[in-house]
Amino acid sequence: MEPAKREKILIVDDLPENLMMLINILKTNYTVIAATNGAKAIELASQDPKPDMILLDIMMPEMDGYEVCRYLQKDMRTRDIPIIFITAKTEVDDEAKGLELGAVDYIGKPINPAIVRARVRNHLELKRHRNHLEELVSQRTYELKKAQESVIEAMGMVAEHRDPETGAHISRTKKYVNLIAWELSKLPKYTKVLTPRIIELITNAAPLHDLGKIAISDSILLKEGPLTSQEWEIMKTHPLIGEETIHLAELKFKDNDTLLIAKDIAGAHHEKWNGTGYPRGLKGEDIPLWGRIMAVADVYDAIISRRSYKEPMSHKMAVAYLLGEKGIQFDPDVIEAFMITVEGILDTALQYAESNEQRMILLS
């Protein structure tokens, strides 16, 4: 068994005799480092591995302990390090001020070695318990996130496997959506909307875009040749069915942001920029952004894929179609982002191609 790691304590005091006293009190059980001014204390506190605790004098020249504490509390790197003030300032108001700034305790001078050891030991124990709880919460959150992602992926696979000809459609469109969203995020108007977290959610939600097809009968879904007008009206219900199905899942997995975005994608990926799409006839930016991204990814992949009612087409033909529908069926910004990353789109299509024949057609 490896020996337990010695906890590190930073002592800050402008008087060398006070530093030496505290070092001698604590050095047997802890690794002790010291600073004689506020600037040096901040420097040492920011270095890895960071101190497990800081004993901080208040009355120091240039930068007093209160100011050091304020600085450390504002810095994400150091805000969680427990601070104990050690000072001759023992008025109640002084103690209250220190605690309000974020210190965990307040020890008065003259220094009592037994009290210092006890307070340090107790607060380090509290810190260990807090860290352990945070690790448990983090692990549980991660496990729950992975479980929910597995459920979401399984839901997408249910829709995919209703139609054996779609093959790797979900894998491809998921990657297309990710590539387009990242490129779109570089535009100033989308930088604050398409954050890395939102792009991750959109990517994870993309497999659910056609979930509503689980409710469409095989006679329509797998029909060879064009649909009748009545069959087409039935097919056009799948976005709303998908949206409602995901909403029901949302009620089970409360506060799941992936499902929230997936609901929009399922309901909006057949809307058109000019307002002639379905199911709601939304127009322009009234269509959720992730639905507009999914629309481009979905249509591109449909064009290059074999379906029961059509033969696959080349990458060049798919790109030409998308460009021709810029500002008509598709959001111009999304098409521009698609074009910038078009090589990545083709690489993805080739990577997840279902046969050598499809690869040859793509490159023709």
Phi, psi and omega in degrees: 000133180290143178296148180298140180291131178288131178286148185253133180238131175261124178251131183235116178201139182280350180258117183304323181296324177291320178300312183297322179297313181292321177300315180295327179292325191250344191294337180295323186253347186222159169276124187244131172237160188221154175220144181257003177206166185296318182299316179294324179299315179297320179298312181293323181293335184271348183277144176269141354287139185286156177298148174277342179200154176234127171260117194235121174287150180267310188275090179229150179289159176068297180230110182280175184299325178299316181293320176299316180299315178303314182298312182295326180289333181278339184271123181302332182287334188238357188293339182266002178281123179296136179242128172246123175281134173237116190201161174277350179282103187244012176293150181302319180297323179295317180296316180299318180299315180298316180292324178296329179285348177119000177294151181266344182197174188211115180245128182273155172267153003292149187287132174255112185306318182297320179293318179299312181300316183295314181296317179298313180301314183295317183286329174292324177297317176299319179297319178297317178296317179297316179297320179296317178297320179296322178295318179296316179296317180298316180294318180294320178297318179297315180297318179295319179299315180293323178296316179294320178297322179295319178296316180298316179297320179296320177299319178295321180293328177301314180294318182298316186282355170295331182238101185296344182278348183283338175050242185268025181307316182295315180297319181292310183295327177300317180289320178301313181302317180297314180297315181295316182297317179297320180291320180295328182294345180282344177283135182307324184290343182245355185303317182279343180272310183268070176285163177307322179295316180294321178297321176299317180295316179299316181299315180290333182277337186307321181300345182267007187299326182252025182303327182298343180292348177297339182264358180267132184293152180299329182297334177264314185296323185252015183294134174274129182094176185291152177279151172288167180299323179292318178295322180296321178296324177292316180301324183289356177276349188295328176298318180290324177296316178298316180301315181291322179297316179293325177299321178294321176294325179300324179294331178280314180259079184296145178063030176266106185293331178298316180292326178299315178287322179300324179299316178296317181297313180299319184280341190241358188285355174249009172285154181240149183306324183272005175089007182261010181274191181223160011269349188248353182067034178292156185228143173054224184283002170290339176282128179308139184305316182292333174291323178292324177292315181298324181302315180293314180298319183292315182292318177305312184291327177296322182293320184275358185254151174281136176233166180299337184250001184202158174270156177289153178241172183281163175302316181300319180293321179295316180296318180298320179296313181300316179297323179292337181259008177298124181081357178248288177272328189241151175299124180304321180296320181292321177296318178299316179296320177301315184293325179294324182256022188299329178294320176295324177298312179297317178302319179295316179300319179290320181299319184257018177299145186271353180196164174296328179298316180296322178297318180295320179294319179304318186271359183285000000 
